[in-house]
Amino acid sequence: MKIIVPANTVVQDKRVALAPEHIPSLTALGFEIWFENCTVPFSVDSYKAQGVKWTDDKADLCRDAALLLSVGGVSSEILNLLPRHTRIVGLLGGKTQAELYKDFFTQAYALELLPRISRAQFMDVLSSQAALMGYWAVIQVASRLPRILPMMTTAAGTLFPAQILVLGAGVAGLQAIGMGRRLGAKISACDVRAKAQEQVESLGAKFLHLPGIQDGEGSGGYARALTVQEQRAQQEFLKTVLPSYNAVICSALVHGGDAPLLLTKEMLSLCQPGTVIVDLATHLGALGNCDFTQAGKGIRFEEVTTIGAFYPLSDLAVSASLLYGKNLLALINLLWNAKTKCWTSPKDDPLLEAMCITE
C-alpha cells in the first residue's frame, strides 16, 4: 500500500503533510511512503532514514498510489496520473472544489469540513493551524510595535503594558489572547458569539460586548454572517474603542463565506501613532477584515503599520507540519481499518461522510 505526498501547489506554503517522526506510525501499518522532490522544512536524509522514497517523476510517484496526503489542493497534472481508486486527504477547498475531484473518480476528503465535535478533536487541522496563526500574529505585533508588551519598572520609571485588541475569539484569536497575556500585554477581545465571553475571560482578557448583536453564532459553533445593520453597529462601536489600543489583531471568519469587514481605512485616523494592525483573515490571499490590508504585505499609513497575513505558517513550517501530520495520522487510523486491512467507506462513519466531497 502506497501513500504519496506531492509538492505543494502553492509555492508560498512551506508546510509539508508528514514530518519524519510521523513515518514509523504509517510503516507499522504496512504503508510505503513516497514524496515528490520538493523543499521541506526537515532534513531529507531524516525521511530517507525512515525508508521514504523520493522522486522527480510524477508518473512514478502516482503509480499504484492508494492514498494521497496534501496540505492544499492537488494539481490537475497529479490528478491525471492517479489511479481511480486513490483516496485524497487535505485542505482541498471544501465542497467548492468537489467537481474537480469527481471528474477524476477519486475519493476526496476536505479537512475543512470536519465537524467540530469532541470525537474529531485529534483530527482538527483547522484548529491546530489556527492556534499557530494566533501565536504568529502576536509575534508580528511584538516585533513591530514601537514599545514593549509587558509592564516594566526601572530606576528611570515605569513602562506600562501595551494594550492589544483582538477581534474574533475563535481558535486563532484565543491563542493570540493567551500568547499576548504571557508576554505581559493587556488584552481585550470581542466576538459576535455570546459563548465566547467565557472563553475570553478564562484567559484573563476583558470581553467587549458588541451593541446591537444578540448572538451571532451560526451552525456548528461558527460565527454567522451579520446583517447590514449589525455590521454598521459593530463598526460604530469599534470607532469608539480603537483610540485606546496600541495594536489590533483581526481574526474574524465566517464559515463558508467571506471574512466580515471590521475596520475601514477611515478608522486609521482614530488609531494612536505607532499602532500595529495584523489581519489574519487574508492568510489565503482573500480579502480580510480590513479594507486597507493586502495579503503578504506590510503597509504603513502615516503612523499606523498594517500587516496582511499570507500563508503565515510558512514562517513556522516545522511546528505547523508536526501538528498537521499528527492530525492526519488520527484521520488515517479512522480511514484505514488495520484489523481488516480495508478502507472505511464514508457511509460507515459520520466524520468521513461529512468530509467526503466526491460521494
DOVOLO-736767 format. One record per residue: residue in three letters; y, x, z of N, C-alpha, C in turn. Coordinates in steps of 0.05 Angstrom, whole numbers, plus 5000, padded with zeros to 4 digits. Layout:
// DOVOLO-736767
<r ALA <Y X Z> <Y X Z> <Y X Z>> ...
***
This chain:
// DOVOLO-736767
<r MET <4976 5017 5000> <5000 5000 5000> <5025 5018 5000>> <r LYS <5043 5011 4983> <5066 5029 4978> <5092 5015 4985>> <r ILE <5108 5028 5002> <5135 5020 5008> <5155 5039 4994>> <r ILE <5175 5027 4980> <5194 5044 4967> <5222 5039 4977>> <r VAL <5238 5060 4977> <5267 5059 4985> <5283 5070 4962>> <r PRO <5295 5053 4945> <5312 5064 4923> <5339 5073 4934>> <r ALA <5353 5088 4917> <5381 5096 4924> <5399 5072 4926>> <r ASN <5419 5073 4943> <5438 5051 4946> <5453 5046 4920>> <r THR <5457 5021 4915> <5473 5014 4891> <5503 5018 4895>> <r VAL <5511 5017 4920> <5540 5022 4927> <5542 5051 4937>> <r VAL <5555 5068 4921> <5555 5097 4927> <5570 5102 4953>> <r GLN <5589 5084 4961> <5604 5089 4986> <5587 5084 5011>> <r ASP <5564 5071 5008> <5547 5065 5031> <5528 5087 5035>> <r LYS <5531 5102 5056> <5515 5126 5062> <5491 5120 5080>> <r ARG <5488 5095 5088> <5465 5088 5105> <5439 5089 5089>> <r VAL <5417 5091 5103> <5390 5090 5090> <5373 5071 5105>> <r ALA <5354 5058 5091> <5338 5037 5103> <5319 5047 5124>> <r LEU <5309 5072 5121> <5290 5083 5140> <5298 5111 5148>> <r ALA <5297 5117 5174> <5302 5144 5184> <5274 5158 5187>> <r PRO <5274 5184 5189> <5248 5198 5193> <5231 5188 5216>> <r GLU <5245 5180 5238> <5230 5171 5261> <5216 5144 5257>> <r HIS <5223 5130 5237> <5210 5104 5231> <5184 5107 5215>> <r ILE <5181 5129 5202> <5159 5132 5183> <5131 5130 5197>> <r PRO <5127 5144 5220> <5100 5143 5232> <5090 5114 5238>> <r SER <5108 5096 5245> <5100 5068 5251> <5089 5055 5226>> <r LEU <5100 5062 5203> <5092 5050 5178> <5066 5063 5167>> <r THR <5064 5089 5169> <5040 5102 5160> <5016 5094 5178>> <r ALA <5021 5088 5203> <4999 5078 5221> <4989 5051 5212>> <r LEU <5005 5036 5197> <4997 5010 5187> <4983 5013 5159>> <r GLY <4982 5038 5150> <4968 5043 5124> <4987 5044 5100>> <r PHE <5013 5045 5105> <5032 5046 5083> <5038 5075 5074>> <r GLU <5043 5078 5048> <5052 5103 5037> <5082 5099 5030>> <r ILE <5099 5118 5038> <5128 5114 5035> <5139 5132 5012>> <r TRP <5154 5120 4994> <5166 5134 4972> <5197 5130 4973>> <r PHE <5212 5151 4969> <5241 5150 4967> <5250 5158 4939>> <r GLU <5270 5145 4929> <5284 5155 4905> <5303 5177 4914>> <r ASN <5304 5199 4899> <5322 5221 4906> <5350 5211 4909>> <r CYS <5362 5216 4932> <5389 5208 4938> <5399 5223 4962>> <r THR <5424 5221 4968> <5436 5233 4991> <5430 5216 5016>> <r VAL <5419 5227 5036> <5413 5213 5061> <5425 5227 5085>> <r PRO <5430 5213 5107> <5443 5226 5130> <5423 5242 5148>> <r PHE <5399 5247 5138> <5379 5262 5152> <5368 5284 5134>> <r SER <5354 5303 5146> <5342 5324 5131> <5319 5313 5114>> <r VAL <5319 5320 5088> <5297 5311 5071> <5271 5323 5080>> <r ASP <5272 5348 5090> <5248 5361 5100> <5235 5345 5123>> <r SER <5252 5332 5139> <5241 5317 5161> <5226 5292 5152>> <r TYR <5234 5282 5128> <5219 5260 5116> <5193 5271 5105>> <r LYS <5195 5293 5090> <5171 5304 5077> <5150 5312 5098>> <r ALA <5159 5321 5121> <5141 5328 5142> <5125 5304 5152>> <r GLN <5136 5280 5148> <5122 5256 5155> <5105 5244 5132>> <r GLY <5104 5259 5110> <5087 5250 5087> <5102 5233 5067>> <r VAL <5129 5231 5069> <5144 5215 5050> <5146 5230 5023>> <r LYS <5142 5215 5001> <5144 5226 4974> <5172 5220 4963>> <r TRP <5183 5240 4949> <5210 5237 4937> <5207 5240 4907>> <r THR <5222 5224 4892> <5220 5226 4863> <5247 5218 4850>> <r ASP <5252 5230 4826> <5275 5222 4810> <5267 5201 4789>> <r ASP <5241 5197 4786> <5230 5180 4765> <5229 5151 4776>> <r LYS <5246 5134 4767> <5247 5106 4777> <5222 5091 4770>> <r ALA <5210 5096 4747> <5185 5083 4740> <5162 5091 4758>> <r ASP <5162 5117 4765> <5141 5127 4784> <5146 5115 4811>> <r LEU <5171 5113 4819> <5178 5101 4845> <5168 5073 4847>> <r CYS <5172 5057 4826> <5167 5028 4828> <5137 5022 4822>> <r ARG <5123 5040 4810> <5095 5034 4803> <5079 5027 4828>> <r ASP <5066 5003 4827> <5048 4994 4848> <5063 4989 4874>> <r ALA <5089 4986 4874> <5104 4981 4899> <5097 4953 4910>> <r ALA <5090 4953 4936> <5084 4928 4949> <5109 4917 4964>> <r LEU <5126 4935 4973> <5149 4927 4989> <5172 4946 4983>> <r LEU <5196 4934 4978> <5220 4950 4973> <5239 4944 4997>> <r LEU <5249 4966 5009> <5268 4964 5030> <5295 4974 5021>> <r SER <5316 4958 5025> <5342 4965 5015> <5363 4959 5036>> <r VAL <5385 4975 5035> <5408 4968 5052> <5424 4946 5040>> <r GLY <5430 4948 5014> <5445 4928 5000> <5429 4915 4977>> <r GLY <5443 4906 4957> <5429 4894 4934> <5413 4914 4918>> <r VAL <5395 4904 4901> <5378 4921 4885> <5387 4920 4856>> <r SER <5388 4943 4842> <5397 4944 4815> <5378 4930 4796>> <r SER <5389 4920 4774> <5372 4908 4753> <5352 4928 4741>> <r GLU <5360 4953 4740> <5342 4974 4729> <5317 4976 4746>> <r ILE <5320 4976 4773> <5297 4977 4791> <5281 4951 4789>> <r LEU <5295 4928 4789> <5281 4902 4787> <5264 4900 4762>> <r ASN <5274 4911 4740> <5258 4910 4715> <5232 4926 4717>> <r LEU <5232 4946 4735> <5208 4963 4736> <5188 4955 4758>> <r LEU <5196 4936 4775> <5178 4928 4797> <5155 4911 4788>> <r PRO <5132 4914 4800> <5111 4894 4795> <5120 4867 4805>> <r ARG <5109 4846 4794> <5119 4819 4801> <5112 4811 4829>> <r HIS <5093 4823 4841> <5085 4816 4868> <5101 4830 4890>> <r THR <5119 4848 4882> <5134 4864 4902> <5152 4846 4919>> <r ARG <5151 4852 4945> <5169 4838 4964> <5194 4856 4969>> <r ILE <5217 4844 4970> <5242 4858 4974> <5255 4849 5000>> <r VAL <5264 4868 5016> <5278 4862 5041> <5304 4878 5042>> <r GLY <5326 4864 5048> <5352 4879 5050> <5375 4859 5053>> <r LEU <5398 4870 5056> <5423 4854 5056> <5430 4848 5027>> <r LEU <5418 4827 5017> <5418 4822 4988> <5440 4804 4978>> <r GLY <5457 4795 4997> <5479 4777 4989> <5473 4748 4994>> <r GLY <5452 4742 5009> <5446 4714 5015> <5437 4698 4991>> <r LYS <5440 4672 4993> <5430 4654 4972> <5446 4656 4946>> <r THR <5470 4668 4947> <5486 4670 4923> <5472 4688 4902>> <r GLN <5454 4705 4911> <5440 4723 4892> <5412 4714 4886>> <r ALA <5405 4690 4894> <5377 4681 4892> <5367 4682 4863>> <r GLU <5383 4672 4844> <5375 4671 4816> <5368 4698 4805>> <r LEU <5382 4719 4813> <5377 4746 4804> <5348 4754 4810>> <r TYR <5340 4749 4835> <5313 4757 4843> <5291 4738 4833>> <r LYS <5298 4713 4830> <5278 4694 4819> <5271 4701 4791>> <r ASP <5291 4711 4776> <5286 4719 4748> <5265 4740 4745>> <r PHE <5261 4756 4766> <5242 4778 4765> <5216 4771 4780>> <r PHE <5213 4746 4789> <5189 4736 4802> <5181 4752 4827>> <r THR <5201 4763 4839> <5196 4777 4864> <5199 4758 4888>> <r GLN <5190 4766 4911> <5194 4751 4936> <5215 4766 4952>> <r ALA <5239 4755 4952> <5262 4770 4964> <5271 4757 4990>> <r TYR <5276 4774 5010> <5285 4765 5036> <5313 4776 5042>> <r ALA <5333 4758 5045> <5360 4766 5050> <5365 4766 5081>> <r LEU <5370 4790 5092> <5372 4792 5121> <5396 4778 5132>> <r GLU <5416 4771 5115> <5439 4756 5124> <5432 4729 5134>> <r LEU <5409 4718 5124> <5401 4691 5130> <5383 4688 5155>> <r LEU <5378 4710 5169> <5361 4709 5192> <5373 4691 5213>> <r PRO <5359 4671 5223> <5370 4653 5244> <5376 4669 5269>> <r ARG <5398 4662 5282> <5406 4676 5307> <5393 4662 5331>> <r ILE <5368 4667 5335> <5353 4656 5357> <5340 4680 5372>> <r SER <5332 4675 5397> <5321 4697 5414> <5298 4711 5401>> <r ARG <5281 4697 5387> <5257 4709 5374> <5265 4729 5352>> <r ALA <5288 4725 5341> <5297 4741 5318> <5314 4765 5326>> <r GLN <5320 4769 5351> <5339 4789 5360> <5331 4817 5351>> <r PHE <5305 4824 5352> <5296 4851 5345> <5300 4857 5315>> <r MET <5304 4835 5299> <5306 4839 5270> <5335 4835 5261>> <r ASP <5353 4830 5279> <5380 4821 5272> <5398 4845 5263>> <r VAL <5396 4850 5237> <5411 4872 5225> <5441 4867 5227>> <r LEU <5450 4843 5223> <5479 4837 5224> <5490 4844 5251>> <r SER <5476 4838 5272> <5486 4844 5299> <5486 4874 5305>> <r SER <5465 4888 5298> <5464 4917 5303> <5485 4932 5288>> <r GLN <5490 4924 5263> <5510 4938 5247> <5538 4930 5256>> <r ALA <5542 4905 5263> <5568 4896 5272> <5577 4909 5298>> <r ALA <5557 4914 5316> <5564 4928 5341> <5575 4955 5336>> <r LEU <5564 4969 5316> <5575 4996 5309> <5602 4994 5296>> <r MET <5607 4972 5282> <5634 4968 5270> <5655 4964 5291>> <r GLY <5648 4950 5313> <5667 4947 5335> <5674 4974 5347>> <r TYR <5654 4991 5350> <5659 5018 5361> <5677 5033 5341>> <r TRP <5671 5032 5316> <5686 5046 5295> <5716 5038 5296>> <r ALA <5720 5012 5300> <5748 5002 5300> <5764 5014 5322>> <r VAL <5752 5016 5346> <5767 5027 5369> <5772 5056 5365>> <r ILE <5753 5071 5353> <5758 5099 5347> <5781 5103 5328>> <r GLN <5784 5085 5308> <5806 5086 5290> <5833 5082 5304>> <r VAL <5833 5063 5323> <5857 5058 5339> <5864 5083 5355>> <r ALA <5844 5093 5369> <5849 5116 5387> <5859 5141 5372>> <r SER <5850 5144 5347> <5857 5168 5332> <5884 5165 5319>> <r ARG <5894 5141 5315> <5919 5137 5300> <5942 5127 5318>> <r LEU <5936 5116 5341> <5957 5106 5358> <5973 5129 5370>> <r PRO <5999 5127 5369> <6016 5150 5379> <6018 5150 5410>> <r ARG <5997 5141 5423> <5997 5141 5452> <5967 5141 5461>> <r ILE <5962 5148 5486> <5934 5148 5495> <5926 5120 5503>> <r LEU <5900 5115 5504> <5890 5089 5512> <5890 5084 5542>> <r PRO <5881 5103 5558> <5879 5098 5587> <5905 5103 5602>> <r MET <5907 5092 5626> <5929 5099 5643> <5925 5128 5653>> <r MET <5946 5143 5655> <5944 5170 5665> <5967 5176 5684>> <r THR <5961 5185 5707> <5981 5192 5727> <5984 5222 5728>> <r THR <6008 5232 5724> <6012 5261 5725> <6036 5267 5743>> <r ALA <6041 5292 5748> <6064 5300 5764> <6090 5292 5750>> <r ALA <6089 5289 5724> <6113 5282 5709> <6117 5252 5708>> <r GLY <6097 5237 5718> <6100 5208 5717> <6074 5194 5707>> <r THR <6075 5168 5705> <6051 5153 5697> <6054 5142 5669>> <r LEU <6032 5145 5654> <6029 5133 5627> <6012 5108 5630>> <r PHE <6023 5085 5622> <6009 5060 5625> <5989 5056 5602>> <r PRO <5967 5041 5607> <5947 5037 5587> <5957 5023 5562>> <r ALA <5945 5029 5539> <5951 5015 5515> <5941 4987 5516>> <r GLN <5955 4969 5502> <5948 4941 5501> <5936 4935 5474>> <r ILE <5911 4926 5473> <5897 4920 5448> <5890 4891 5447>> <r LEU <5895 4878 5424> <5888 4850 5419> <5865 4850 5399>> <r VAL <5843 4836 5406> <5820 4833 5389> <5819 4805 5379>> <r LEU <5820 4801 5353> <5819 4774 5341> <5791 4770 5330>> <r GLY <5776 4752 5343> <5748 4747 5335> <5730 4760 5355>> <r ALA <5715 4744 5371> <5698 4755 5391> <5669 4751 5384>> <r GLY <5662 4758 5359> <5633 4760 5352> <5622 4786 5362>> <r VAL <5600 4795 5349> <5587 4820 5358> <5606 4843 5356>> <r ALA <5620 4846 5333> <5638 4868 5329> <5661 4867 5348>> <r GLY <5673 4843 5352> <5695 4840 5370> <5688 4846 5399>> <r LEU <5665 4837 5407> <5656 4842 5435> <5651 4872 5439>> <r GLN <5639 4885 5419> <5635 4914 5422> <5662 4929 5423>> <r ALA <5681 4920 5407> <5708 4932 5408> <5720 4928 5436>> <r ILE <5716 4905 5447> <5727 4900 5474> <5714 4919 5494>> <r GLY <5688 4921 5494> <5673 4938 5513> <5681 4967 5509>> <r MET <5683 4976 5484> <5690 5004 5479> <5719 5010 5487>> <r GLY <5737 4992 5481> <5765 4995 5488> <5768 4996 5518>> <r ARG <5754 4979 5532> <5755 4979 5562> <5744 5006 5573>> <r ARG <5723 5016 5561> <5711 5041 5571> <5731 5064 5568>> <r LEU <5747 5062 5547> <5767 5083 5542> <5793 5079 5557>> <r GLY <5794 5057 5573> <5816 5053 5591> <5838 5035 5581>> <r ALA <5836 5023 5557> <5856 5005 5547> <5855 4978 5561>> <r LYS <5877 4963 5560> <5877 4936 5569> <5872 4918 5545>> <r ILE <5853 4900 5547> <5844 4885 5523> <5849 4855 5528>> <r SER <5859 4842 5507> <5860 4813 5506> <5845 4805 5480>> <r ALA <5834 4781 5480> <5819 4772 5456> <5822 4742 5453>> <r CYS <5819 4733 5429> <5818 4705 5424> <5797 4699 5402>> <r ASP <5786 4675 5404> <5766 4666 5385> <5768 4635 5384>> <r VAL <5761 4624 5361> <5763 4595 5358> <5740 4581 5371>> <r ARG <5719 4596 5378> <5696 4584 5392> <5700 4584 5422>> <r ALA <5698 4560 5434> <5703 4558 5463> <5684 4574 5480>> <r LYS <5659 4577 5471> <5640 4592 5487> <5645 4621 5488>> <r ALA <5663 4631 5471> <5669 4660 5470> <5684 4668 5495>> <r GLN <5698 4649 5508> <5714 4656 5532> <5697 4670 5553>> <r GLU <5674 4659 5559> <5657 4671 5580> <5648 4699 5572>> <r GLN <5642 4703 5547> <5633 4730 5538> <5656 4750 5540>> <r VAL <5679 4742 5532> <5703 4760 5533> <5709 4767 5561>> <r GLU <5710 4748 5579> <5717 4753 5607> <5696 4769 5621>> <r SER <5671 4766 5613> <5649 4782 5626> <5653 4812 5621>> <r LEU <5667 4818 5599> <5672 4847 5593> <5698 4857 5605>> <r GLY <5712 4840 5620> <5736 4849 5633> <5761 4846 5617>> <r ALA <5760 4830 5595> <5783 4826 5579> <5796 4799 5585>> <r LYS <5820 4795 5577> <5834 4770 5580> <5830 4752 5555>> <r PHE <5822 4727 5560> <5818 4709 5537> <5843 4693 5532>> <r LEU <5852 4693 5508> <5875 4677 5500> <5867 4652 5486>> <r HIS <5876 4629 5497> <5869 4603 5486> <5887 4597 5462>> <r LEU <5874 4590 5440> <5889 4583 5416> <5897 4553 5417>> <r PRO <5923 4547 5416> <5932 4519 5417> <5924 4504 5392>> <r GLY <5919 4479 5395> <5913 4462 5372> <5885 4463 5361>> <r ILE <5867 4479 5375> <5840 4481 5366> <5821 4475 5390>> <r GLN <5807 4453 5388> <5790 4445 5410> <5766 4463 5411>> <r ASP <5750 4465 5390> <5728 4483 5388> <5722 4488 5359>> <r GLY <5723 4513 5351> <5719 4520 5323> <5691 4529 5317>> <r GLU <5672 4521 5333> <5644 4530 5328> <5631 4513 5307>> <r GLY <5617 4526 5288> <5602 4512 5267> <5573 4514 5272>> <r SER <5557 4512 5251> <5528 4514 5254> <5519 4542 5260>> <r GLY <5497 4544 5275> <5484 4570 5280> <5500 4587 5299>> <r GLY <5520 4576 5313> <5536 4591 5332> <5559 4607 5319>> <r TYR <5562 4604 5292> <5583 4618 5278> <5609 4602 5279>> <r ALA <5631 4615 5274> <5657 4600 5272> <5657 4584 5246>> <r ARG <5669 4561 5248> <5673 4544 5224> <5700 4551 5211>> <r ALA <5703 4542 5187> <5729 4545 5174> <5749 4525 5187>> <r LEU <5773 4534 5193> <5793 4518 5205> <5808 4501 5184>> <r THR <5819 4479 5193> <5835 4462 5175> <5862 4477 5171>> <r VAL <5877 4467 5151> <5903 4479 5145> <5921 4478 5170>> <r GLN <5921 4455 5184> <5938 4451 5207> <5929 4470 5230>> <r GLU <5903 4474 5233> <5893 4492 5254> <5901 4521 5247>> <r GLN <5900 4528 5222> <5907 4555 5214> <5937 4560 5220>> <r ARG <5954 4541 5214> <5982 4544 5219> <5987 4547 5249>> <r ALA <5974 4531 5265> <5977 4532 5294> <5969 4560 5305>> <r GLN <5947 4570 5293> <5936 4596 5301> <5957 4618 5295>> <r GLN <5968 4617 5271> <5987 4638 5262> <6013 4636 5278>> <r GLU <6022 4612 5284> <6046 4610 5301> <6042 4621 5329>> <r PHE <6018 4617 5340> <6012 4628 5366> <6011 4658 5365>> <r LEU <5999 4669 5345> <5997 4698 5342> <6025 4711 5339>> <r LYS <6043 4697 5327> <6071 4708 5324> <6083 4712 5352>> <r THR <6076 4695 5371> <6088 4696 5397> <6076 4719 5414>> <r VAL <6051 4727 5408> <6038 4747 5425> <6038 4775 5413>> <r LEU <6041 4777 5387> <6040 4803 5374> <6058 4825 5386>> <r PRO <6083 4818 5393> <6101 4838 5404> <6091 4851 5430>> <r SER <6071 4840 5443> <6062 4851 5469> <6040 4872 5465>> <r TYR <6031 4877 5441> <6007 4894 5437> <6014 4919 5421>> <r ASN <5999 4941 5427> <6002 4966 5413> <5982 4968 5390>> <r ALA <5961 4952 5390> <5941 4953 5369> <5928 4926 5367>> <r VAL <5918 4920 5342> <5904 4895 5337> <5879 4901 5321>> <r ILE <5857 4890 5330> <5831 4893 5315> <5823 4866 5306>> <r CYS <5821 4862 5280> <5814 4836 5268> <5785 4837 5259>> <r SER <5769 4818 5269> <5740 4818 5263> <5730 4789 5259>> <r ALA <5748 4771 5250> <5740 4743 5247> <5727 4738 5220>> <r LEU <5704 4725 5220> <5690 4718 5196> <5680 4689 5198>> <r VAL <5677 4677 5175> <5665 4650 5173> <5639 4653 5158>> <r HIS <5617 4646 5170> <5590 4650 5158> <5589 4635 5131>> <r GLY <5584 4651 5110> <5581 4639 5083> <5607 4632 5069>> <r GLY <5629 4640 5081> <5655 4633 5069> <5674 4657 5070>> <r ASP <5699 4653 5061> <5718 4674 5061> <5729 4679 5089>> <r ALA <5737 4704 5094> <5748 4711 5120> <5774 4695 5124>> <r PRO <5780 4685 5148> <5805 4670 5152> <5829 4688 5153>> <r LEU <5851 4678 5143> <5876 4693 5144> <5889 4690 5171>> <r LEU <5892 4712 5186> <5903 4712 5213> <5931 4723 5214>> <r LEU <5936 4745 5200> <5961 4759 5201> <5973 4761 5173>> <r THR <5998 4754 5171> <6013 4756 5145> <6031 4780 5146>> <r LYS <6040 4788 5123> <6058 4811 5121> <6084 4807 5136>> <r GLU <6093 4782 5137> <6118 4775 5151> <6115 4781 5181>> <r MET <6090 4780 5192> <6086 4784 5220> <6089 4814 5228>> <r LEU <6088 4832 5208> <6090 4860 5215> <6117 4867 5228>> <r SER <6137 4852 5221> <6164 4858 5233> <6164 4851 5263>> <r LEU <6144 4836 5273> <6143 4829 5301> <6129 4850 5318>> <r CYS <6115 4868 5304> <6099 4888 5319> <6117 4911 5330>> <r GLN <6107 4923 5351> <6120 4946 5363> <6119 4970 5343>> <r PRO <6138 4987 5343> <6136 5012 5328> <6111 5028 5336>> <r GLY <6096 5037 5317> <6072 5052 5323> <6047 5036 5325>> <r THR <6049 5009 5322> <6026 4992 5324> <6005 4999 5302>> <r VAL <5980 4997 5310> <5957 5002 5292> <5942 4976 5288>> <r ILE <5937 4968 5264> <5922 4943 5258> <5897 4951 5242>> <r VAL <5873 4945 5252> <5848 4950 5238> <5836 4924 5229>> <r ASP <5831 4921 5204> <5819 4897 5192> <5790 4902 5185>> <r LEU <5771 4893 5201> <5743 4897 5196> <5732 4877 5175>> <r ALA <5746 4856 5170> <5736 4835 5151> <5737 4845 5122>> <r THR <5749 4868 5117> <5750 4878 5090> <5726 4897 5084>> <r HIS <5707 4898 5103> <5687 4920 5102> <5670 4921 5077>> <r LEU <5666 4898 5064> <5651 4898 5039> <5668 4897 5014>> <r GLY <5694 4902 5018> <5712 4902 4995> <5725 4876 4990>> <r ALA <5719 4855 5006> <5731 4829 5003> <5758 4828 5017>> <r LEU <5773 4805 5012> <5798 4801 5026> <5792 4798 5056>> <r GLY <5810 4808 5073> <5805 4808 5101> <5820 4787 5117>> <r ASN <5825 4793 5142> <5840 4775 5160> <5870 4779 5157>> <r CYS <5879 4799 5142> <5907 4805 5139> <5914 4806 5109>> <r ASP <5937 4794 5102> <5943 4794 5073> <5956 4820 5064>> <r PHE <5958 4840 5083> <5971 4865 5076> <5952 4889 5077>> <r THR <5926 4884 5084> <5907 4906 5086> <5892 4908 5059>> <r GLN <5883 4933 5053> <5867 4937 5029> <5842 4953 5037>> <r ALA <5819 4944 5027> <5794 4957 5035> <5794 4987 5029>> <r GLY <5788 5003 5049> <5785 5031 5045> <5812 5047 5046>> <r LYS <5833 5033 5053> <5859 5046 5053> <5873 5044 5080>> <r GLY <5887 5065 5087> <5906 5064 5110> <5934 5063 5098>> <r ILE <5948 5042 5104> <5975 5038 5093> <5996 5036 5115>> <r ARG <6018 5048 5111> <6039 5047 5131> <6061 5029 5121>> <r PHE <6068 5009 5137> <6090 4991 5131> <6112 4997 5152>> <r GLU <6132 5012 5144> <6153 5021 5163> <6140 5035 5186>> <r GLU <6140 5023 5210> <6129 5036 5234> <6101 5026 5241>> <r VAL <6088 5011 5224> <6062 4999 5230> <6040 5011 5212>> <r THR <6018 5020 5223> <5996 5031 5208> <5974 5010 5205>> <r THR <5965 5005 5181> <5944 4985 5176> <5920 4999 5163>> <r ILE <5896 4991 5172> <5871 5003 5162> <5853 4981 5153>> <r GLY <5845 4982 5128> <5825 4963 5117> <5798 4976 5116>> <r ALA <5779 4967 5131> <5752 4979 5131> <5739 4975 5104>> <r PHE <5724 4996 5096> <5708 4994 5071> <5682 5010 5075>> <r TYR <5660 4997 5079> <5635 5009 5086> <5639 5030 5109>> <r PRO <5651 5020 5131> <5658 5039 5153> <5634 5052 5166>> <r LEU <5611 5040 5163> <5587 5052 5176> <5577 5076 5162>> <r SER <5589 5083 5139> <5582 5108 5127> <5592 5131 5144>> <r ASP <5613 5126 5160> <5623 5146 5180> <5603 5149 5203>> <r LEU <5586 5130 5207> <5566 5130 5229> <5538 5126 5217>> <r ALA <5533 5139 5194> <5509 5134 5179> <5483 5139 5194>> <r VAL <5483 5160 5211> <5458 5166 5226> <5452 5143 5246>> <r SER <5471 5135 5262> <5467 5114 5281> <5461 5088 5268>> <r ALA <5476 5081 5247> <5472 5056 5232> <5444 5055 5220>> <r SER <5435 5077 5209> <5409 5078 5196> <5386 5075 5217>> <r LEU <5390 5088 5240> <5370 5086 5261> <5366 5057 5270>> <r LEU <5389 5043 5274> <5387 5015 5283> <5376 4997 5260>> <r TYR <5385 5002 5236> <5377 4986 5213> <5346 4988 5209>> <r GLY <5336 5013 5210> <5308 5017 5207> <5291 5004 5229>> <r LYS <5301 5005 5254> <5288 4991 5276> <5285 4961 5271>> <r ASN <5307 4950 5261> <5307 4921 5254> <5286 4916 5232>> <r LEU <5284 4933 5212> <5265 4930 5190> <5236 4932 5200>> <r LEU <5231 4951 5218> <5204 4953 5229> <5195 4927 5243>> <r ALA <5213 4915 5258> <5206 4890 5271> <5200 4868 5250>> <r LEU <5215 4868 5229> <5211 4848 5208> <5185 4853 5193>> <r ILE <5179 4878 5187> <5154 4885 5173> <5130 4876 5189>> <r ASN <5132 4879 5216> <5109 4870 5233> <5106 4840 5232>> <r LEU <5127 4826 5225> <5125 4797 5221> <5114 4791 5193>> <r LEU <5124 4806 5174> <5117 4801 5145> <5088 4809 5139>> <r TRP <5079 4831 5152> <5052 4842 5146> <5034 4838 5170>> <r ASN <5011 4824 5165> <4992 4820 5187> <4972 4843 5187>> <r ALA <4976 4861 5207> <4959 4885 5208> <4930 4879 5213>> <r LYS <4924 4857 5226> <4896 4850 5232> <4881 4840 5207>> <r THR <4894 4823 5192> <4881 4812 5168> <4887 4828 5143>> <r LYS <4906 4847 5146> <4914 4863 5122> <4925 4845 5100>> <r CYS <4940 4825 5108> <4952 4806 5089> <4981 4802 5094>> <r TRP <4996 4794 5073> <5024 4787 5076> <5026 4759 5087>> <r THR <5045 4755 5104> <5050 4728 5114> <5067 4712 5094>> <r SER <5058 4688 5088> <5074 4671 5070> <5099 4661 5084>> <r PRO <5121 4659 5070> <5145 4649 5082> <5142 4621 5093>> <r LYS <5123 4606 5081> <5119 4578 5091> <5104 4578 5118>> <r ASP <5093 4601 5126> <5078 4602 5151> <5095 4611 5175>> <r ASP <5120 4618 5170> <5137 4627 5192> <5166 4618 5186>> <r PRO <5179 4604 5205> <5206 4594 5200> <5227 4616 5196>> <r LEU <5223 4639 5208> <5242 4661 5204> <5241 4671 5175>> <r LEU <5217 4675 5165> <5213 4685 5138> <5222 4663 5118>> <r GLU <5217 4639 5124> <5225 4617 5107> <5255 4615 5104>> <r ALA <5269 4620 5127> <5299 4619 5127> <5311 4641 5110>> <r MET <5297 4665 5110> <5308 4688 5096> <5300 4689 5067>> <r CYS <5278 4677 5060> <5268 4679 5032> <5286 4663 5013>> <r ILE <5297 4678 4993> <5315 4665 4974> <5302 4660 4947>> <r THR <5276 4664 4945> <5263 4660 4919> <5241 4639 4920>> <r GLU <5239 4624 4942> <5219 4604 4944> <5230 4577 4937>> 
***
